[in-house]
Amino acid sequence: MTPELSAKMEEYARLLLRRNEVMNLTGAATVGEIMSRHILDSLAVGRFLPRGGRVVDVGSGAGFPGLPLAAAMPDTEFVLLDAREKRVAFLEEARDALGLINVRCVFGRAEELALLPEWREAFDAAVSRAVARLNTLSELCVPLVKPGGVFVAMKAADCAEEAAEAAFALRKLGAPEFSVESYEADGVGYAAVVAKKSEMTPEGFPRRFSKIKKNPLQE
C-alpha cells in the first residue's frame, strides 16, 4: 500500500468509527482493527478485477470492498449499491471525504435494478462481501455482469462446499466456469470465488428476492 493510499484508508477508518457511534456499520473498535479486518481484505481482491472498466459492489454496506478498491484503482469506475438509504448516505460522505471521483453510490436492490436495461449486464465485474450464501448471492450479482466479465464473491477460507453448492446457480445464470482462489490479508486466510460469465443471463432472472431466498437455484 502506498503512503497516499494508507493515509486515505486511515481517514476512512476514522470517519467510519465516528459514524459507527450512531449507525451500525462495523464491529471493529479501532482504526487498526478496521485496517486489519476489513480494508486489507478488501484491497486483496483487486487482483481478481479488471482494470479500467465498471465494477458494481453489491451490498456495499460500510463500503467494503468498494471504497478501498476504488481508492486503489482510480482508473476504474465503481458503483456502490446498497438497499439501506442511511448506509448509502454514509457511502456518499466517505466518497466525498476521500475525494474519490470514480465512485457512484446508489440506493436500490440488485434484483430489481438488474431487470432495467441500463443495469442489466452493464458491468465488467460484480463484487460482494458478507452479503449472502453464494447460491443466493449469484442470482443477485451475475445478471449485472456482461458476458466476458467476472463475478467475485469474498468468502471464508473454507468455502469449497458453499462454492460447489452454487455451481448449478452459476451455470444457470451464465457463469459456468469458476474457481476458488485462496489469499491472505494481514496473516489471515480468505477465499474468493471467481466466476467468469460467458453467456447472457436467461430472461426471468433474477427473481423477486422472496423467491430467491426461499428457493435458491439448485439441482
Buried (B, 14 or more C-beta within 10 A) or exposed (E): BEEEBEEBBBBBBEBBBEBBEEBEBBEBEEBEBBBBBBBBBBBBBBEBBBEEBBBBBBBBBBBBBBBBBBBBBEEBBBBBBBBBEBBBBBBBEBBEEBEBEBBBBBBBBBBEBBBEEEBBBBBBBBBBBBBBBBBBBBBBBBBBBBEEBBBBBBBEEEBEEBBEBBBBBBBBBBBBEBEBBEBEBEEBEBBBBBBBBEEEBEEEBBBEBEEBEEEBBEE
